[in-house]
């Protein structure tokens, strides 16, 4: 019997893909469409879905979809440990975490520079925050729901207690389909 290595460790792209599937709701999808919408090649999507299924974050059916209770638990309690965010210097970019919707409307603004994903065409100056995956900023600009989910995950990855609490509540609501 051959000793086949099965990759099982989750990767940041898995989070991006799962969040995109949540943002799509019950809309049908294909590897090609998903690839074009998030900027990840179809083979990466296929590998990602296998990892997510092994991690019990994906339901297998005619069309794979996130297993929402497990995904919610992982995003709230595990993502900040598996994929910690790194902050950088002042840069131009796209607001994220508490500086992006929906948290930006729930929290009072501060004088601190907001967290941003570094992006050359961004219009906001703030503290650079490494996105969960390099394709996240472009994908977020194409899909407002995905943008909100990614920003909420960033608030969990980097936020203070109040921001994390609000982000967890908002993320849970959206994953359950309550937009």
RASUL-V925368 format. One line per field, one symbol per residue. ss: DSSP state (~ for helix, > for strand, _ for the rest). phi: phi as a letter, one per 30 degrees, with the letter a starting at -180 (. if undefined). A space follows every 10 residues. Layout:
BEGIN
ss: ???
phi: ???
END
This chain:
BEGIN
ss: __________ _~~~~~~~~~ ~~~~______ ~~~~~~~~__ _~~~~~~~~~ ~~~~___>>_ ____>>_~~~ ~~~~~~~_~~ ~~____>>>> >>>>>_~~~_ __~~~_____ ___>>>>>__ ___>>>>>>_ _____~~~~~ ~~_~~~~~~~ ~~~~~~~~__ ~~~~~~~~~~ ~~~~~____
phi: .dcddcdbdd bedddedddd ddddicddbb ddddeddcib dedddddddd dddddicbdc aebebededd deddddccdd ddbddccbcd acacebhddc dcddcccddc dddddbdead cdcccaddbd deaddeeddd ddbdddeddd dddddddbdd eddddddddd deedddjcd
END
